[in-house]
Amino acid sequence: MYTDTIEFSAYNDDYDYFILSGKKDTADVSLIYNWDTKNSKYNFIPGERIKITWKMDGIPMAGDEDVINHTERLIDAERFKTNDNQVKFLWRAAKFDEELNQAC
């Protein structure tokens, strides 16, 4: 098994096998997965960096089960844990300076 970090692009479930697409550095990657994308654990947002666990696996060719294709299969994927610290926004009060106004 292997572990990698990728940038999630999309799910594609239009074919016999479900595909997760993403980018690893500048390379496009596609891996077969077998989980429910409605599960909040796997509900990734395009552009989100995710940690994936995958392995090379033999997948029977759709329609011809005697032919085995070797391809990358996802075992699991997860979001990176984020720091739950609150974000502080800097601001300042708008004040009118009468002296600067008179100098003009």
BAMAR-286563 format. One record per residue (C-alpha): residue in one letter; x, y, z. Coordinates in steps of 0.25 Angstrom, whole numbers, plus 2048, in hexadecimal, padded with zeros to 3 digits. Layout:
<recs>
AXYZ;...
</recs>
This chain:
<recs>
M800800800;Y80480E7FD;T80181C803;D8018297FB;T7FB8377FC;I7F383C7F0;E7EA8487EC;F7DC8427EA;S7D68467DD;A7C983D7DB;Y7C18307DD;N7BD8297D0;D7B381E7D2;D7AE81E7C3;Y7B58117C0;D7B68027C5;Y7C08067CF;F7C08137D7;I7CC81D7D6;L7D28277DF;S7DA8327D7;G7E483B7DC;K7F28417DA;K7FF83C7E0;D8098487DE;T80684B7CF;A80283D7CB;D7F38397CA;V7EF82C7D2;S7E38237D1;L7E08187DB;I7D580E7DD;Y7CD80F7EA;N7C28087F0;W7BB8107FA;D7AE8197FC;T7B28277F8;K7A682C800;N7AD82880C;S7B2835812;K7C082F814;Y7C282E805;N7BA83B801;F7C78427FC;I7C78507F6;P7CE8527E8;G7DC8587EC;E7DC8527FA;R7E984B7FD;I7E683D802;K7EF831807;I7EC824800;T7F0816803;W7F080D7F6;K7F68007F0;M7F87F97E3;D7ED7EF7E1;G7E77E67D6;I7DA7EB7D1;P7D17E27C8;M7CE7E97BB;A7C07EC7BA;G7B87E37B1;D7C47D97B0;E7C77D47BE;D7D27CB7B9;V7DB7D77B6;I7E27DE7C2;N7E77EC7C1;H7F17F17CB;T7EE7FE7D0;E7EE8087DC;R7E38057E6;L7E080F7F2;I7DF808800;D7DC815807;A7DC824806;E7DB82F811;R7DC83E812;F7E8844819;K7E4848827;T7E3857828;N7E6860834;D7DA86483B;N7DF872840;Q7D687E83D;V7DB887833;K7DC896837;F7D98A182D;L7E18AE82E;W7D98BB82D;R7DA8C9831;A7CF8D3834;A7CD8DD829;K7CF8EB82F;F7CD8F9828;D7D990282B;E7D491082A;E7E391682A;L7E690E81D;N7D9913817;Q7DC921819;A7EA920813;C7E591D806;
</recs>
